[in-house]
Each structure stands twice: as structure tokens, then as C-alpha cells.
């Protein structure tokens, strides 16, 4: 069975600041042909009204990025909101900055996030962590910080939302880490990696240098269910960039599923 292809709406976060903007953006995303979405970067909106809109448009919310402070201080409400949306995975976009600043930061983060991930699992949902490139810094014990996240957590409670661009920026094989996350990753972020002069930058899927065909195959082997397009910065209208990426990702999927 082929994976679903969707949009990480952080890409269009400039257009999701108010309830009216959120509704307009979701309708536009649906008209572009997307059905699978990740909610991230939204401004405030009544949870029931957001859920009603999502269901009206027949959109499938595969995962969110939820602020760490809400996971710590407002978890019952977060769980209720995800159930309203029909979303079974609560994602964290990054560990907060204060955990990145000293040698024991990852250990402190895991001490804080582990009971949260356990509580989410106990409620029948799943926690998932999204990487950037700082997790590929080598720690004092010689391991990469990402290795701590893989090795020192419960595979049943701590899952991943790996990101192809940030894996590349971390100096590792994107497809290799996707395969490493087998059984621990429902959603993978596809974004391409381009270079101008000495400077790397985000690119539309298919317009950069990553072997996203191989990443697609790795996702399939790892049991990923949803691949979502994300582009942190776009050269012009982010909806245009999403459209280009969606067209190219559908072609990758067609090639690989033929």
C-alpha cells in the first residue's frame, strides 16, 4: 500500500495566523489536491471549530507540532484536541534551546519528556520528535545526540518525525537514518537540499540535490505511513513552492510504486 503524500502547514505559516486565515488556507490546500496535512504554526483558534473545519473538508491530520510548554502544562487539553481532530500523533518540533546549551542537556530533556511520552501512550496516542541538525553534534561520550534519542528511549513511546533536509545538514545519510527509525516513525518530512555558492538552502522537492527516490524507498521499508512536504523558507509564494513539491513528489511516488 502506498504512503499518503501531504503538506506540513508550517510552510504556509504566514497564512494561518487567525481563524479566518486558517480557514482560507485549509480550503486552498484542499483545492490544491492535498488531503493529508500536518498542523504546525497555527495561530489561536477554537479547537472544536478547527476540528469541524478539518472534518468538513475531509482532511486527515497525520501529526502536529505542539509547543513543549503545552506538553508540560496542558497535556490533557492537548490530548482532547488531538482526539477532536482525529489525529493520533502528537509531535514536538524541537527540544527547547535550554536543553541544547550544556553537556547534560539531552539527558535533562529525556528526563522531562519521558513521562510525557508515557502519558500520551497510556491515552492511546503517540509522541514523536522532529529533528534539526543540532542533534548531530557529538556528545562527551562520543555518541551523536541523536543516538541518545534513539538508544535511551522506549521505542514504543518515543517516535520520530525525521526531516530529510536536516539529516543532510547533520552530515549523515538521510535514507540511512530513516531506515534506522523503522517501526518508530509514522510521518517523514520531505524537503530538498540545494547549494548556492558555499551556502546550503531549502528547495522544493525535486529541485535540490537529495536522492529523494532513495528516501522514499527507505520510508516504505521503515513502515512510514505519511510523507509530508515542508519548506522552511521559499523563494516566492509558499503555495507555489508547495505545488511544485507536490507535483514532483507525486512523480517520485509513481516511479517507486510502479
C-alpha positions as CSV (number, residue, x, y, z in Angstrom):
1,X,0.0,0.0,0.0
2,X,1.4,3.4,-1.0
3,X,2.1,6.1,1.6
4,X,-0.1,9.2,1.7
5,X,1.5,12.4,0.5
6,X,0.7,15.6,2.3
7,X,1.6,19.2,3.4
8,X,3.3,20.3,6.5
9,X,1.4,23.6,7.0
10,X,4.4,25.3,8.7
11,X,5.4,26.0,5.1
12,X,2.4,28.5,4.9
13,X,2.5,29.7,8.5
14,X,2.3,33.3,7.4
15,X,-1.2,32.5,6.2
16,X,-2.5,30.7,9.4
17,X,-2.4,33.5,12.0
18,X,-6.2,34.0,12.5
19,X,-9.2,31.7,12.3
20,X,-10.2,33.4,9.0
21,X,-6.8,32.9,7.5
22,X,-6.7,29.3,8.7
23,X,-10.0,28.5,7.1
24,X,-8.9,30.2,3.8
25,X,-5.6,28.3,3.8
26,X,-7.2,24.9,4.5
27,X,-9.6,25.4,1.7
28,X,-6.8,26.4,-0.6
29,X,-4.7,23.4,0.4
30,X,-7.7,21.1,-0.3
31,X,-8.2,22.7,-3.7
32,X,-4.5,22.1,-4.5
33,X,-5.2,18.3,-4.1
34,X,-3.9,17.7,-0.6
35,X,-5.9,15.6,1.8
36,X,-3.1,14.8,4.3
37,X,-1.8,17.7,6.4
38,X,0.3,18.4,9.4
39,X,-0.8,21.2,11.7
40,X,2.0,23.4,12.8
41,X,2.5,27.2,13.2
42,X,-1.3,27.9,13.6
43,X,-2.5,31.0,15.4
44,X,-5.2,30.6,18.1
45,X,-8.5,29.0,17.0
46,X,-11.2,27.3,18.9
47,X,-10.3,23.6,18.9
48,X,-13.9,22.5,18.1
49,X,-14.2,24.9,15.2
50,X,-10.9,23.8,13.8
51,X,-11.9,20.2,14.1
52,X,-15.3,20.9,12.4
53,X,-13.5,22.6,9.5
54,X,-11.0,19.8,9.1
55,X,-13.8,17.2,9.0
56,X,-15.9,19.3,6.7
57,X,-13.0,19.4,4.2
58,X,-12.3,15.7,4.7
59,X,-8.7,16.4,5.7
60,X,-6.6,13.9,7.5
61,X,-4.3,15.4,10.2
62,X,-1.4,12.9,10.4
63,X,0.6,14.7,13.1
64,X,1.0,18.1,14.8
65,X,3.9,20.2,16.2
66,X,2.8,21.1,19.7
67,X,4.7,23.6,21.9
68,X,6.8,21.9,24.6
69,X,5.2,24.2,27.3
70,X,1.8,22.8,26.4
71,X,3.0,19.2,26.7
72,X,4.4,20.0,30.1
73,X,1.5,22.2,31.4
74,X,-1.6,21.4,29.4
75,X,-1.4,17.8,28.3
76,X,-5.0,16.7,29.0
77,X,-6.3,19.6,26.8
78,X,-3.7,18.7,24.1
79,X,-4.9,15.1,24.1
80,X,-8.5,16.2,23.8
81,X,-7.7,18.5,20.9
82,X,-6.0,15.7,19.0
83,X,-8.9,13.4,19.5
84,X,-11.2,16.1,18.2
85,X,-9.0,16.3,15.1
86,X,-8.8,12.6,14.7
87,X,-5.0,12.9,15.0
88,X,-3.2,10.0,16.8
89,X,0.3,11.5,16.9
90,X,1.5,14.5,19.0
91,X,4.7,15.9,17.6
92,X,7.3,18.1,19.1
93,X,9.2,20.3,16.6
94,X,12.4,20.5,18.6
95,X,13.8,20.3,22.1
96,X,13.8,23.8,23.7
97,X,17.0,25.8,23.5
98,X,18.0,25.5,27.1
99,X,18.4,21.7,26.7
100,X,21.0,22.3,23.9
101,X,23.4,24.5,25.8
102,X,25.2,22.1,28.1
103,X,26.7,18.6,28.2
104,X,23.8,17.1,30.1
105,X,21.1,18.8,28.2
106,X,19.8,15.8,26.3
107,X,19.7,13.8,29.5
108,X,17.6,16.5,31.1
109,X,15.4,16.7,28.1
110,X,14.8,12.9,28.2
111,X,14.1,13.1,31.9
112,X,11.4,15.7,31.2
113,X,9.9,14.3,28.1
114,X,9.8,10.6,29.0
115,X,6.9,10.8,31.5
116,X,5.0,12.9,28.9
117,X,5.6,10.4,26.2
118,X,4.5,7.6,28.5
119,X,1.3,9.5,29.5
120,X,0.5,10.1,25.8
121,X,0.9,6.4,25.1
122,X,-1.3,5.5,28.0
123,X,-4.0,7.6,26.4
124,X,-3.8,5.6,23.2
125,X,-1.9,8.3,21.2
126,X,1.8,8.5,20.2
127,X,4.6,11.0,20.9
128,X,7.0,11.9,18.0
129,X,10.1,14.1,17.9
130,X,11.2,16.2,14.9
131,X,14.9,16.6,14.3
132,X,17.0,19.5,13.1
133,X,20.8,19.4,12.8
134,X,22.0,20.3,16.3
135,X,21.1,16.7,17.3
136,X,24.1,15.5,15.2
137,X,26.6,17.2,17.5
138,X,28.9,14.7,19.2
139,X,28.4,14.5,22.9
140,X,31.1,13.9,25.6
141,X,30.6,10.2,25.4
142,X,31.4,10.1,21.7
143,X,27.8,9.5,20.6
144,X,25.8,11.8,18.5
145,X,23.0,13.5,20.4
146,X,20.5,11.9,18.1
147,X,21.9,8.5,19.2
148,X,20.9,9.3,22.7
149,X,17.3,9.9,21.5
150,X,17.3,6.6,19.7
151,X,19.1,4.5,22.3
152,X,18.0,5.9,25.6
153,X,14.2,6.0,24.9
154,X,11.4,3.4,24.8
155,X,10.8,2.5,21.1
156,X,7.1,2.1,21.9
157,X,6.7,5.5,23.4
158,X,9.3,7.8,21.7
159,X,8.9,8.0,18.0
160,X,10.4,10.3,15.3
161,X,9.5,12.7,12.6
162,X,12.7,12.7,10.7
163,X,13.5,15.5,8.2
164,X,15.5,14.9,5.0
165,X,17.0,18.4,4.8
166,X,18.1,18.5,8.5
167,X,19.5,14.9,8.3
168,X,21.6,16.1,5.3
169,X,22.7,19.2,7.3
170,X,23.7,16.9,10.1
171,X,26.2,15.2,7.9
172,X,24.6,11.8,7.9
173,X,22.8,9.6,5.3
174,X,19.1,10.7,5.3
175,X,17.9,7.3,4.0
176,X,20.1,5.5,6.5
177,X,18.5,7.3,9.4
178,X,15.1,6.8,8.0
179,X,15.8,3.1,7.9
180,X,17.1,3.2,11.5
181,X,13.7,4.6,12.6
182,X,11.9,1.6,11.3
183,X,8.8,0.9,13.5
184,X,9.3,4.3,15.2
185,X,8.2,6.7,12.5
186,X,4.8,7.3,11.1
187,X,5.5,10.7,9.4
188,X,8.6,11.8,7.5
189,X,9.3,15.3,6.3
190,X,10.5,15.7,2.7
191,X,12.3,18.8,1.8
192,X,15.1,19.2,-0.7
193,X,18.7,20.5,-0.1
194,X,20.3,22.9,-2.6
195,X,23.5,24.9,-2.6
196,X,24.3,28.3,-4.0
197,X,28.0,29.1,-3.8
198,X,29.0,28.0,-0.3
199,X,25.5,28.3,1.2
200,X,23.0,25.5,1.6
201,X,19.3,26.3,1.4
202,X,15.9,24.8,1.3
203,X,14.5,23.8,-2.1
204,X,11.3,22.4,-3.5
205,X,11.1,18.6,-3.6
206,X,12.9,17.6,-6.8
207,X,14.7,20.9,-7.2
208,X,17.7,20.1,-5.0
209,X,20.4,17.5,-4.6
210,X,18.9,14.9,-2.3
211,X,18.2,11.4,-3.5
212,X,14.6,11.5,-2.6
213,X,13.8,8.4,-4.6
214,X,16.1,6.5,-2.1
215,X,14.5,8.3,0.8
216,X,11.1,7.3,-0.5
217,X,12.2,3.7,-0.6
218,X,13.6,3.9,2.9
219,X,10.3,5.3,4.1
220,X,8.4,2.4,2.6
221,X,10.9,-0.1,4.2
222,X,10.7,1.6,7.6
223,X,6.9,1.5,7.7
224,X,6.3,5.2,7.3
225,X,2.6,6.0,6.6
226,X,2.7,9.7,5.6
227,X,5.3,11.8,3.8
228,X,4.7,15.5,4.2
229,X,6.3,18.3,2.3
230,X,7.9,21.1,4.3
231,X,9.9,24.1,3.2
232,X,11.0,26.4,5.9
233,X,11.7,29.3,3.6
234,X,10.5,29.7,0.0
235,X,11.8,32.0,-2.8
236,X,8.4,33.4,-3.5
237,X,4.8,32.4,-2.7
238,X,5.0,29.3,-0.4
239,X,1.8,27.9,-2.0
240,X,3.6,27.9,-5.3
241,X,6.5,26.1,-3.8
242,X,4.1,23.5,-2.2
243,X,2.5,23.0,-5.6
244,X,5.9,22.3,-7.3
245,X,6.9,20.0,-4.5
246,X,3.6,18.1,-4.6
247,X,3.9,17.6,-8.4
248,X,7.4,16.3,-8.1
249,X,6.7,14.1,-5.0
250,X,3.8,12.5,-6.8
251,X,6.1,11.7,-9.6
252,X,8.6,10.1,-7.3
253,X,5.9,8.0,-5.7
254,X,4.6,7.0,-9.1
255,X,8.1,5.9,-10.2
256,X,8.7,3.9,-7.0
257,X,5.3,2.3,-6.8
258,X,5.2,1.3,-10.5
